Amino acid sequence: MLEVLSLSMLVSPLSLDFTLVLAMVITVISYLRRYRHTDALILSTILLFLSKLGMSIVVSTASIFILLGHRFVKNTLQSIAVYLSLSIAYLSYLNLFLHWDWNYMILLSLISTLSASLMESIRSRPFLILLGVSTSLSVFHVYALSVPVWQILLAFAISFVLSLIALKAGIADESGLMSATLIGVIIIVYTDLRFFLLILTFYILGSAVTKFRYDVKLRRGIAEQSGGARGFANVFSNSLPALFFAMNYGVFKMNVFALAFTSSIATALGDTMASEIGKTSNRVYMITNFKRVKPGESGGISIEGELSALVGCLIVSLMAYALKIVDLNSAFWVALIGFLGVHIDSLLGATLEKKGMLNNAGVNFMATLLSGLLALVVGYTYCNCR
């Protein structure tokens, strides 16, 4: 069913009405016959219908056609090869009608490939793969950027090789490999290697402190699972806000977004160091009432954790200044906002996470996002870095 609909995309630029009617018929038949991928067909039909109402034809038709690769994927490397081939083939076909810039088309192909491969790495159903690819294409169709092909390929090579090393070293799992590669490509393409080096520092130091006195954390039952290997949830929850600010910096060229990017990374590293080192402390107190709690409890703080958080924020701040991402005045604010963001994380952990309204990934995401947004306010108010 999916294959028939995907192949029908080859006529969609000429007759979207035909494809939409066909999608409706296939969806009804698949529902009556209890076809196991009906949910993907329903989403495909919705995307096609939305394209009739004005949504980009790129998002609907390309994401559906790329889903063809789901049947042929066996492992991570194969998923990249399969989805990249389908992405380039179909977007090149669309280009006969849309006349895009070639560089932009390659970037879209790579983004859709990494998105689909990431969803494959966590064994997602076709429905979620389609949703992931269409969402990625929607975002990057809005944040359109044309960069040389060599820069895109270099960004992919650097990000993938480093992520592969992390996989082999046990620092990341397969989903962590794909998500880190995707984030690395986007940051290098939209900014430059300096920004990538900063977020790479977070990944390296964050993984290193996870191993700190790992035996103690293991005995206490609060050690990271899988030997501390990072998965996609950990990578994205700490990196998505930074990614958003990096993309805005690349499009609008405003220094305030560099400040926000750096501050969110400072919060991420400071929180990771505070958490992993603080878990080994014997004296931990709840941030809301300062009552003694067990090490590793959400919202717990300790002297060791506080010092570690400050060191993490200072590392990011000083490195950003050394790389000339921010000036000296902004570097001070990066350290301060990052340290404040660590405590926002603790407060969210002690309140919303304890109530089950957020999980740990959600808390990390909110803390890094809020510190970045605070940096935007500070940047406009005090730093004059517009």
Salt bridges, closest charged atoms under 4 A:
GLU3 OE2 - ARG71 NE 2.64
ASP17 OD1 - LYS52 NZ 2.70
ASP39 OD2 - ARG125 NH2 2.00
GLU120 OE2 - HIS70 ND1 2.78
ASP192 OD2 - ARG194 NH2 2.94
ASP215 OD2 - ARG219 NH1 3.85
GLU224 OE2 - LYS279 NZ 3.86
GLU276 OE1 - LYS217 NZ 2.82
GLU276 OE2 - LYS279 NZ 3.56
GLU297 OE2 - LYS354 NZ 2.73
GLU306 OE1 - HIS343 NE2 2.66
